[in-house]
Amino acid sequence: MIYFSIPYSFTQRLFQAFDHEINRLPNDDDWIVMLDGDTAFLMPDFGHHVEYYVKKYPDTGLFTCYASRCHYECQRVPGADPENPDIRYHRKIAEQQSNLIGQVEELDRRIAGHMMVIQKRVWKKIRPTVAEKTKEKHILGVDTKISNAIRAHGYKIRLMKSIYLLHYLRMNDGKNDFIK
């Protein structure tokens, strides 16, 4: 089964929010799609795309996707304008990308966590490492610790090329646009 969640922590302890959501999954074979609260799918069949990838690449430790705005170039569609605020512009990119269903890029690096798809079984293996590395972290950097733990445990990180999210990511106020 695949579940979708937007983890949230009132105390800004993102690791605990992720852990809580994953622990709610009934089976170790279940997958969870965890999204940032400032993201949106622009294509109605997003769930079918995720399902296709987890079935085609079941050995994946962590899936991610493209986003309209991301600090890491590898998670942005080449040539797309991250500063364009027009949702219709981003919908066209999402439509183009949706034709690439099944295509992946293996990423041998840390990723931004605007969308992380992980199996409960994998989380249980990396959880002690992530818990230790994030005990002093609040929100920022937790996604980095998760992706580093995935790689350290020998799992693959795969970018799902057919999924493109609208990601607000501080569009108005830059670094000042953040929960204090």
C-alpha positions as CSV (number, residue, x, y, z in Angstrom):
1,M,0.0,0.0,0.0
2,I,1.1,3.6,-0.6
3,Y,0.2,6.3,1.8
4,F,0.4,10.1,1.4
5,S,1.3,12.5,4.2
6,I,2.3,16.1,4.9
7,P,4.2,15.6,8.2
8,Y,4.0,18.6,10.6
9,S,5.4,19.4,14.0
10,F,4.1,22.1,16.3
11,T,7.5,22.0,18.0
12,Q,9.5,22.1,14.8
13,R,10.9,18.6,15.4
14,L,10.6,17.3,11.8
15,F,12.3,13.9,12.5
16,Q,9.6,13.1,15.1
17,A,6.9,14.1,12.6
18,F,8.3,11.8,9.9
19,D,8.8,9.0,12.4
20,H,5.2,9.3,13.7
21,E,3.8,9.2,10.1
22,I,5.9,6.2,9.1
23,N,5.1,4.3,12.3
24,R,1.4,4.6,11.5
25,L,1.9,2.4,8.4
26,P,0.5,-1.1,9.2
27,N,3.1,-3.2,7.2
28,D,6.8,-3.1,6.6
29,D,6.1,-3.4,2.9
30,D,4.1,-0.2,2.8
31,W,5.4,3.0,1.3
32,I,4.8,6.6,2.3
33,V,5.0,9.7,0.3
34,M,6.0,12.6,2.6
35,L,5.5,16.1,1.2
36,D,6.5,19.6,2.3
37,G,3.4,21.7,3.2
38,D,4.3,24.2,0.5
39,T,4.1,21.8,-2.4
40,A,1.3,20.8,-4.8
41,F,0.9,18.1,-7.5
42,L,-0.1,19.6,-10.8
43,M,-1.2,16.4,-12.6
44,P,-4.2,14.4,-11.4
45,D,-2.6,11.0,-11.8
46,F,0.3,11.6,-9.5
47,G,-0.5,8.5,-7.4
48,H,-0.4,6.2,-10.4
49,H,3.1,7.6,-11.2
50,V,4.3,6.9,-7.7
51,E,2.8,3.4,-7.8
52,Y,4.5,2.7,-11.1
53,Y,7.9,3.6,-9.7
54,V,7.7,1.7,-6.5
55,K,6.6,-1.4,-8.4
56,K,9.3,-1.0,-11.1
57,Y,12.1,-0.2,-8.6
58,P,11.2,-1.9,-5.4
59,D,14.9,-2.0,-4.2
60,T,14.9,1.8,-4.0
61,G,15.7,3.3,-0.6
62,L,14.3,6.7,-1.3
63,F,12.5,8.3,-4.2
64,T,12.3,12.0,-4.9
65,C,11.1,14.1,-7.8
66,Y,11.6,17.4,-9.6
67,A,10.3,20.6,-8.1
68,S,9.7,24.1,-9.5
69,R,12.0,25.5,-6.8
70,C,14.7,23.6,-5.1
71,H,18.1,24.4,-3.7
72,Y,19.7,21.5,-5.5
73,E,20.0,21.7,-9.3
74,C,19.6,18.0,-9.8
75,Q,16.0,18.2,-8.5
76,R,15.0,21.0,-10.9
77,V,14.0,20.4,-14.5
78,P,16.8,21.7,-16.8
79,G,15.8,24.9,-18.5
80,A,12.7,25.6,-16.2
81,D,12.4,29.0,-14.6
82,P,12.2,28.7,-10.8
83,E,11.3,32.3,-10.5
84,N,8.2,32.2,-12.7
85,P,5.2,32.6,-10.4
86,D,2.6,31.5,-13.0
87,I,1.0,28.2,-12.1
88,R,0.0,27.6,-15.7
89,Y,3.7,27.7,-16.7
90,H,4.5,25.0,-14.1
91,R,1.5,23.0,-15.2
92,K,2.9,22.8,-18.7
93,I,6.2,21.6,-17.3
94,A,4.4,19.0,-15.3
95,E,2.5,17.8,-18.4
96,Q,5.8,17.5,-20.3
97,Q,7.5,15.6,-17.5
98,S,4.5,13.2,-17.1
99,N,5.5,11.7,-20.4
100,L,8.7,10.4,-18.8
101,I,6.9,7.8,-16.6
102,G,9.2,5.1,-15.5
103,Q,12.4,7.1,-16.2
104,V,14.7,7.6,-13.2
105,E,18.0,9.2,-12.4
106,E,20.1,7.7,-9.7
107,L,21.4,10.4,-7.3
108,D,24.5,9.7,-5.4
109,R,24.2,12.7,-3.2
110,R,22.0,14.3,-0.6
111,I,18.6,15.6,-1.6
112,A,16.1,18.2,-0.7
113,G,13.0,16.7,1.0
114,H,10.1,18.4,-0.8
115,M,9.0,14.9,-1.6
116,M,10.4,11.7,-0.1
117,V,9.0,8.3,-0.8
118,I,10.2,5.6,1.5
119,Q,9.2,2.1,2.5
120,K,8.6,1.4,6.2
121,R,11.1,-1.5,6.1
122,V,13.9,0.9,4.9
123,W,13.0,3.5,7.5
124,K,13.3,1.0,10.3
125,K,16.8,0.2,9.2
126,I,18.0,3.8,8.9
127,R,16.0,5.2,11.8
128,P,18.6,4.8,14.5
129,T,21.2,6.7,12.4
130,V,18.7,9.5,11.5
131,A,17.5,9.8,15.1
132,E,21.1,10.2,16.3
133,K,22.1,12.7,13.6
134,T,18.9,14.8,14.0
135,K,18.7,15.0,17.8
136,E,19.9,18.6,17.7
137,K,18.1,19.5,14.5
138,H,14.6,21.0,14.2
139,I,13.4,21.4,10.6
140,L,16.4,22.4,8.4
141,G,18.7,19.6,7.5
142,V,16.6,16.6,8.5
143,D,16.1,15.7,4.8
144,T,19.9,15.8,4.4
145,K,20.4,13.4,7.3
146,I,17.8,11.0,5.9
147,S,19.3,10.9,2.4
148,N,22.8,10.5,3.8
149,A,21.6,7.6,6.0
150,I,19.9,6.0,2.9
151,R,23.2,6.1,1.0
152,A,25.3,5.0,4.0
153,H,23.1,1.9,4.3
154,G,23.7,1.0,0.7
155,Y,20.3,2.0,-0.7
156,K,19.7,3.9,-3.9
157,I,18.1,7.3,-4.2
158,R,16.1,7.7,-7.4
159,L,14.6,10.8,-8.9
160,M,11.3,10.1,-10.6
161,K,11.5,12.1,-13.8
162,S,7.7,12.1,-14.5
163,I,6.8,13.8,-11.3
164,Y,7.1,17.6,-11.0
165,L,5.8,19.5,-8.0
166,L,5.0,23.1,-7.6
167,H,7.1,24.1,-4.6
168,Y,6.6,27.5,-3.2
169,L,9.9,27.5,-1.3
170,R,10.1,31.1,0.0
171,M,9.2,32.6,-3.3
172,N,8.1,36.0,-1.8
173,D,10.6,36.8,0.9
174,G,13.6,34.5,0.3
175,K,15.3,33.2,3.4
176,N,13.1,35.5,5.6
177,D,10.0,33.5,4.5
178,F,10.4,30.8,7.2
179,I,8.7,29.7,10.4
180,K,10.5,31.3,13.3
